[in-house]
Amino acid sequence: MSLNLSKESSLKYYANTVYAGKHDNLFVISNLGQLKHITGFIKKKSIKNCFLVVVYTDVNLAVPQAIHDNYEVSIFNSVLFLKLPNNPNSLQLKNIKKMESDYKELICKINPNNLYLNSFQYHYSILASIAKKSGSKVILIEEGLGTYRLGLDEHDLNSGKLDFSLVKRLSKDTVSKTEIFKRTYKKYKLIKDFTIQSKRLAKKIYLSPEMQSKLVGFYPNSSFDSFSKPFIDFDESYTSFPELTDQKFNVKKNNYYLSFEEPTKDESDHALSIIRKYDIKSKDYLYLSQKFSINRVEYLAIVKGCLLKLLEGNDSTVFIKLHPKQEHELVLAGFIEMEKETGGRIKVIQESRFLIEEVVKVSKVQGVIGITSSALVYSPLLSPGCKSYSIADTLVSNLINHTRNTKGIDMIEAHTKILKQFENIYFI
């Protein structure tokens, strides 16, 4: 059934119908992964009287449609799709004020006892602050390793000078495109084009983070403060690493919760079929390939060296788990070539869309190898005898330092910072 977002479930439309009155538990999500997390959580904790709010933007309507098609009617009393301004995480006064207004009305109408969130920054911080002030308990549910990035990747939203260098930078794709910017012509067409591009430049300057941060300073508002600072004052949390959560957030009560402990029947059956098809044993290893913007030939050579070293002096097999978003054909061909060269000591799993954590749990492999995959963190929790190995440092140090690898290296290093907070990973 298609979700008609042209008549989105606006707050005002439902103000006196669908959600008027007290609701015990409000869950706010924005993607399918979060839907899966909270669905498992609600079932595990037997939570009743649940209200689901799905926030979305016009940029990607496929996501709310997918959530609409996949949520379980039996566990949610009501579901509301709330449209946010495009780029809701960017510093824009108009957008922030709009989201604050909508979130205030949301909390006022639903009046939840508990607000459950997977996120804690930007517009979610505004929502959490409003709920907290209204008397609701605000509860954090872990969403992968993103929960533990706090303190590692924040940037100052008020950074950047508002000076001529900003104008020069923003003019590159506006007025500087017209010849009149370089030379003065009196032809109408050029003057008209220059006028149009000048308006674009003025708009870009006004909407730039530098200008917006200055305007925030001129018009102080609690929602601006909330937007610019992560929300950390949770009443309760459910995470896989409560001690680390306690270091990062100001949480009154930390609870241990591992979402991968109870997979769906389909996930369990699929994992078991993979294990049986490839005869994966407890003595074996799994390598989790990831896609980064780096030279693929270099990537394959470095990975091959690491895997061969790991296989020295034993009769184990390393099974390659390809990236779910279709591995590049050069990388796939490279792994298949490794399989031939090693006589099957390195073996490619042709399927990619299955829950790797469940394969680790059931097969009890002795090790999982990867770059910065979240499975490196969770595998030892699911299978205590499994060791996690990251080749991130080896990969970065051996990549040739040229422009082609810069973006990928930066991303790997950023993800590695998060990974190095956990003591259950060996860096090789």
C-alpha positions as CSV (number, residue, x, y, z in Angstrom):
1,M,0.0,0.0,0.0
2,S,1.5,3.3,-1.0
3,L,2.0,6.0,1.6
4,N,0.4,9.3,0.5
5,L,2.9,11.8,1.8
6,S,1.4,14.6,-0.3
7,K,-1.1,14.7,2.6
8,E,1.4,13.9,5.3
9,S,0.2,13.1,8.7
10,S,0.6,16.7,9.9
11,L,0.5,17.6,13.6
12,K,-2.4,20.0,13.1
13,Y,-4.4,17.4,11.1
14,Y,-4.2,14.8,13.9
15,A,-4.2,17.2,16.8
16,N,-7.7,16.3,18.0
17,T,-8.1,12.8,16.6
18,V,-5.4,10.1,16.3
19,Y,-3.1,11.0,19.2
20,A,-5.0,13.3,21.5
21,G,-4.5,12.1,25.1
22,K,-1.9,10.4,27.2
23,H,0.5,7.8,25.7
24,D,2.9,5.8,27.7
25,N,5.8,5.3,25.2
26,L,6.8,7.4,22.3
27,F,9.4,6.1,19.8
28,V,10.9,8.5,17.2
29,I,12.9,7.0,14.2
30,S,14.0,8.0,10.8
31,N,15.2,4.8,9.0
32,L,14.6,1.0,8.7
33,G,17.5,0.1,10.8
34,Q,16.1,2.0,13.7
35,L,12.6,0.4,13.1
36,K,14.3,-3.0,13.4
37,H,16.1,-2.0,16.6
38,I,13.0,-0.7,18.4
39,T,10.7,-3.5,17.2
40,G,13.1,-6.0,18.8
41,F,13.4,-3.9,21.9
42,I,9.6,-3.5,22.4
43,K,9.1,-7.3,22.0
44,K,12.0,-8.1,24.3
45,K,10.8,-5.7,27.0
46,S,7.1,-6.4,26.5
47,I,6.4,-2.7,26.2
48,K,2.8,-1.7,25.7
49,N,0.9,1.4,24.5
50,C,3.5,2.5,22.0
51,F,3.3,5.5,19.6
52,L,5.6,5.6,16.6
53,V,6.7,8.9,15.0
54,V,8.6,8.6,11.7
55,V,10.5,11.8,10.8
56,Y,11.4,12.2,7.1
57,T,12.2,14.9,4.5
58,D,11.2,15.3,0.9
59,V,14.8,14.4,-0.2
60,N,14.1,10.6,0.2
61,L,10.5,9.5,0.3
62,A,11.4,5.9,-0.2
63,V,12.5,5.5,3.4
64,P,9.2,6.5,5.1
65,Q,7.4,4.4,2.5
66,A,9.6,1.4,3.4
67,I,8.9,2.0,7.1
68,H,5.2,2.3,6.4
69,D,5.3,-1.1,4.6
70,N,7.3,-2.9,7.3
71,Y,6.2,-1.7,10.7
72,E,4.2,-4.2,12.8
73,V,0.7,-2.9,13.4
74,S,0.3,-5.1,16.5
75,I,2.9,-3.3,18.5
76,F,2.1,0.3,17.8
77,N,-1.2,1.9,18.8
78,S,-0.6,4.8,16.4
79,V,1.9,5.8,13.8
80,L,2.6,9.4,12.6
81,F,4.8,10.5,9.7
82,L,6.2,13.9,10.5
83,K,8.0,15.9,7.7
84,L,11.1,17.9,8.6
85,P,12.7,20.6,6.6
86,N,15.3,19.4,4.1
87,N,18.8,19.2,5.7
88,P,17.5,19.1,9.2
89,N,21.0,18.7,10.7
90,S,22.3,21.9,9.1
91,L,22.4,25.2,11.1
92,Q,19.5,27.1,9.6
93,L,17.4,29.4,11.9
94,K,14.2,29.0,10.0
95,N,14.5,25.2,10.0
96,I,15.4,25.1,13.7
97,K,12.4,27.3,14.7
98,K,10.1,25.2,12.6
99,M,11.3,21.9,14.1
100,E,11.1,23.3,17.6
101,S,7.5,24.4,17.0
102,D,6.5,20.9,15.6
103,Y,8.3,19.1,18.4
104,K,6.6,21.2,21.1
105,E,3.2,20.4,19.6
106,L,4.2,16.7,19.3
107,I,5.1,16.4,23.0
108,C,2.1,18.5,24.0
109,K,-0.4,16.3,22.1
110,I,1.1,12.9,22.8
111,N,2.3,13.7,26.4
112,P,4.4,10.6,26.7
113,N,5.6,9.1,29.9
114,N,8.7,7.9,28.1
115,L,10.5,9.2,25.0
116,Y,12.8,6.6,23.3
117,L,15.5,7.8,20.9
118,N,18.3,6.2,19.0
119,S,19.9,9.6,18.3
120,F,21.0,12.5,20.5
121,Q,22.3,15.3,18.2
122,Y,20.9,18.3,16.3
123,H,17.1,18.2,15.9
124,Y,16.9,15.1,18.2
125,S,18.5,17.2,20.9
126,I,15.8,19.8,20.5
127,L,13.1,17.1,20.8
128,A,14.8,15.5,23.9
129,S,15.2,18.9,25.6
130,I,11.5,19.7,25.1
131,A,10.4,16.3,26.3
132,K,12.6,16.5,29.4
133,K,11.2,19.9,30.3
134,S,7.6,18.6,30.0
135,G,8.3,15.9,32.5
136,S,8.8,12.9,30.2
137,K,11.6,10.4,30.8
138,V,14.1,10.4,27.9
139,I,15.6,7.0,27.2
140,L,18.5,6.2,24.8
141,I,18.5,2.9,22.8
142,E,21.8,2.1,21.2
143,E,22.1,2.3,17.4
144,G,25.3,0.6,16.5
145,L,28.7,2.3,17.0
146,G,27.2,5.8,16.2
147,T,26.1,5.9,19.9
148,Y,29.7,5.9,20.9
149,R,31.0,8.7,18.6
150,L,30.2,11.4,21.1
151,G,33.3,13.4,21.9
152,L,35.2,12.1,18.9
153,D,33.7,13.8,15.8
154,E,31.9,17.0,17.0
155,H,32.7,20.2,15.2
156,D,31.9,23.7,16.3
157,L,28.8,24.9,14.6
158,N,29.8,28.5,15.2
159,S,33.2,28.1,13.6
160,G,34.1,30.0,10.4
161,K,34.7,33.7,9.9
162,L,32.2,35.9,8.3
163,D,34.5,37.9,6.0
164,F,35.5,38.5,2.4
165,S,37.0,35.0,2.1
166,L,33.6,33.6,2.6
167,V,32.1,35.8,-0.1
168,K,35.0,34.8,-2.4
169,R,34.4,31.1,-1.7
170,L,30.7,31.2,-2.3
171,S,31.0,33.3,-5.4
172,K,32.8,30.5,-7.2
173,D,29.6,28.9,-8.4
174,T,27.5,32.1,-8.6
175,V,28.6,35.5,-9.9
176,S,32.1,34.3,-10.9
177,K,30.4,32.1,-13.6
178,T,29.4,35.3,-15.5
179,E,31.8,37.2,-17.6
180,I,30.7,40.5,-16.1
181,F,32.4,39.4,-12.9
182,K,35.7,39.5,-14.8
183,R,35.0,42.2,-17.3
184,T,32.3,44.9,-17.6
185,Y,29.9,44.5,-20.5
186,K,26.8,46.5,-21.2
187,K,24.9,43.7,-22.9
188,Y,21.5,43.1,-21.4
189,K,21.9,39.3,-21.3
190,L,25.1,39.4,-19.3
191,I,23.7,42.0,-16.9
192,K,20.6,39.9,-16.4
193,D,22.7,36.8,-15.8
194,F,24.9,38.7,-13.4
195,T,21.8,39.9,-11.5
196,I,20.5,36.3,-11.2
197,Q,23.9,35.0,-10.0
198,S,24.2,37.9,-7.5
199,K,20.9,36.9,-5.9
200,R,22.2,33.4,-5.7
201,L,25.3,34.6,-4.0
202,A,23.4,36.7,-1.5
203,K,21.2,33.6,-0.7
204,K,24.3,31.4,-0.2
205,I,25.9,33.9,2.1
206,Y,22.7,34.2,4.2
207,L,22.3,30.4,4.4
208,S,25.9,29.7,5.1
209,P,26.8,28.2,8.5
210,E,29.0,31.3,9.2
211,M,26.1,33.8,8.7
212,Q,23.6,31.5,10.4
213,S,25.8,31.1,13.5
214,K,26.1,34.9,13.7
215,L,22.3,35.3,13.5
216,V,21.9,32.7,16.2
217,G,24.1,35.0,18.4
218,F,21.9,38.0,17.6
219,Y,18.7,36.1,18.5
220,P,19.5,33.7,21.4
221,N,17.0,30.9,21.7
222,S,16.9,27.7,23.8
223,S,16.3,25.6,20.7
224,F,19.5,27.0,19.1
225,D,21.4,26.0,22.1
226,S,19.9,22.5,22.1
227,F,20.6,22.1,18.4
228,S,24.2,22.9,18.7
229,K,24.9,20.6,21.7
230,P,24.4,16.9,21.9
231,F,21.7,15.8,24.5
232,I,23.4,13.8,27.2
233,D,21.0,14.0,30.2
234,F,19.2,10.7,29.7
235,D,17.1,9.2,32.4
236,E,17.9,5.7,31.2
237,S,19.9,3.9,28.5
238,Y,19.9,0.5,26.9
239,T,23.3,-0.2,25.4
240,S,25.8,-3.0,24.8
241,F,28.5,-1.2,26.8
242,P,26.9,0.4,29.8
243,E,30.3,1.5,31.3
244,L,31.3,3.3,28.1
245,T,27.9,4.8,27.9
246,D,28.3,6.1,31.4
247,Q,31.5,7.8,30.5
248,K,29.9,9.7,27.5
249,F,26.4,10.5,28.8
250,N,24.9,11.7,32.0
251,V,22.6,8.8,32.5
252,K,20.7,8.0,35.7
253,K,20.3,4.3,35.0
254,N,22.4,2.3,32.5
255,N,21.0,-1.1,31.3
256,Y,22.8,-3.7,29.3
257,Y,21.0,-4.5,26.1
258,L,22.4,-6.3,22.9
259,S,20.0,-6.0,20.0
260,F,21.6,-8.9,18.1
261,E,20.8,-11.5,20.8
262,E,17.4,-12.2,19.4
263,P,17.3,-12.3,15.6
264,T,14.2,-12.9,13.6
265,K,13.5,-16.5,12.4
266,D,14.3,-15.5,8.8
267,E,17.7,-14.1,9.9
268,S,18.5,-17.3,11.9
269,D,17.4,-19.6,9.1
270,H,19.4,-17.6,6.5
271,A,22.6,-17.6,8.7
272,L,22.3,-21.3,9.3
273,S,21.9,-22.0,5.5
274,I,25.1,-20.0,4.9
275,I,27.0,-21.9,7.5
276,R,25.9,-25.3,6.1
277,K,26.4,-24.3,2.4
278,Y,30.0,-23.2,2.9
279,D,30.8,-25.6,5.8
280,I,32.0,-22.9,8.1
281,K,33.6,-24.4,11.2
282,S,34.7,-23.1,14.6
283,K,38.4,-23.1,13.5
284,D,37.7,-20.7,10.7
285,Y,37.7,-16.9,10.3
286,L,35.4,-14.4,8.6
287,Y,36.8,-11.4,6.8
288,L,34.3,-8.5,6.4
289,S,35.0,-6.4,3.3
290,Q,34.0,-2.7,3.4
291,K,33.8,-0.1,0.7
292,F,36.0,3.0,1.1
293,S,37.2,5.5,-1.4
294,I,40.7,4.0,-1.8
295,N,42.6,2.3,-4.7
296,R,41.1,-1.1,-5.1
297,V,44.3,-2.8,-6.3
298,E,46.2,-1.6,-3.3
299,Y,43.3,-2.6,-1.0
300,L,43.3,-6.2,-2.3
301,A,47.1,-6.5,-2.0
302,I,47.1,-5.3,1.6
303,V,44.2,-7.5,2.6
304,K,45.7,-10.6,0.9
305,G,49.0,-10.1,2.9
306,C,47.1,-9.8,6.2
307,L,45.0,-12.9,5.6
308,L,47.9,-15.1,4.4
309,K,49.8,-14.1,7.5
310,L,46.9,-15.1,9.7
311,L,46.7,-18.5,8.0
312,E,50.3,-19.4,8.5
313,G,50.8,-22.6,10.6
314,N,47.2,-23.7,10.8
315,D,44.5,-25.4,8.7
316,S,41.8,-22.7,9.0
317,T,39.9,-21.1,6.2
318,V,39.1,-17.4,5.9
319,F,35.7,-16.8,4.5
320,I,35.2,-13.4,2.7
321,K,31.9,-11.7,3.5
322,L,31.3,-9.2,0.7
323,H,29.9,-5.7,1.4
324,P,26.0,-5.7,1.1
325,K,26.0,-2.7,-1.3
326,Q,27.4,-4.8,-4.2
327,E,31.1,-5.1,-4.1
328,H,33.0,-3.5,-7.1
329,E,33.6,-6.1,-9.8
330,L,37.4,-5.5,-9.5
331,V,37.4,-6.3,-5.8
332,L,35.1,-9.3,-6.3
333,A,37.4,-10.6,-9.0
334,G,40.4,-10.1,-6.8
335,F,38.9,-12.1,-3.9
336,I,38.0,-14.9,-6.3
337,E,41.5,-14.9,-7.6
338,M,42.8,-15.2,-4.0
339,E,40.5,-18.3,-3.6
340,K,42.1,-19.9,-6.6
341,E,45.7,-19.0,-5.6
342,T,45.2,-20.4,-2.1
343,G,43.4,-23.5,-3.1
344,G,40.4,-22.5,-1.1
345,R,42.1,-21.4,2.1
346,I,40.6,-18.0,1.3
347,K,37.0,-18.6,0.2
348,V,34.4,-16.1,-1.1
349,I,30.8,-16.2,0.2
350,Q,28.8,-15.3,-2.9
351,E,25.8,-14.1,-0.9
352,S,26.1,-10.8,0.9
353,R,22.8,-9.8,2.4
354,F,22.7,-11.8,5.7
355,L,23.2,-11.0,9.3
356,I,26.9,-11.6,10.0
357,E,26.4,-11.4,13.8
358,E,24.1,-14.4,13.7
359,V,26.7,-16.4,11.6
360,V,29.3,-15.6,14.2
361,K,27.0,-16.6,17.0
362,V,26.0,-20.0,15.5
363,S,29.2,-21.0,13.8
364,K,31.4,-19.9,16.8
365,V,34.3,-19.1,14.4
366,Q,37.6,-18.3,16.2
367,G,38.0,-14.9,14.6
368,V,36.4,-12.0,12.7
369,I,38.7,-9.7,10.7
370,G,37.7,-6.4,9.2
371,I,38.6,-2.7,8.9
372,T,36.1,-0.7,11.0
373,S,33.0,-2.9,10.8
374,S,30.7,-2.7,13.8
375,A,30.6,-6.5,13.8
376,L,34.2,-6.4,15.2
377,V,32.8,-4.8,18.4
378,Y,29.7,-7.1,18.8
379,S,31.1,-10.5,17.7
380,P,32.9,-11.2,21.0
381,L,29.7,-10.4,22.9
382,L,27.7,-12.9,20.9
383,S,30.5,-15.5,20.9
384,P,32.9,-15.2,23.8
385,G,35.5,-17.5,22.1
386,C,35.6,-15.2,19.0
387,K,38.4,-12.7,18.7
388,S,38.1,-9.5,16.6
389,Y,41.0,-8.3,14.4
390,S,41.1,-4.9,12.7
391,I,43.5,-4.2,9.8
392,A,42.7,-0.5,9.8
393,D,46.1,0.7,10.9
394,T,47.9,-1.7,8.6
395,L,45.7,-0.6,5.7
396,V,46.2,3.1,6.3
397,S,50.0,2.8,6.8
398,N,50.5,0.8,3.6
399,L,48.2,2.8,1.2
400,I,50.2,5.0,-1.1
401,N,49.6,8.6,0.0
402,H,48.0,10.1,-3.2
403,T,44.9,12.0,-3.8
404,R,42.9,8.9,-4.8
405,N,43.1,7.6,-1.2
406,T,42.8,10.8,0.8
407,K,39.0,10.7,1.3
408,G,39.0,7.0,2.2
409,I,41.9,7.3,4.6
410,D,40.2,10.1,6.4
411,M,37.0,8.1,6.8
412,I,38.9,5.0,8.0
413,E,40.8,7.0,10.6
414,A,37.6,8.6,11.8
415,H,35.9,5.2,12.2
416,T,39.0,3.8,13.8
417,K,38.9,6.4,16.6
418,I,35.5,5.0,17.6
419,L,36.7,1.4,17.4
420,K,39.7,2.0,19.6
421,Q,37.4,2.8,22.5
422,F,36.6,-0.9,22.8
423,E,39.0,-3.3,24.5
424,N,37.8,-6.4,22.7
425,I,39.5,-5.6,19.4
426,Y,43.1,-6.5,18.3
427,F,44.7,-4.1,15.8
428,I,47.1,-5.9,13.5
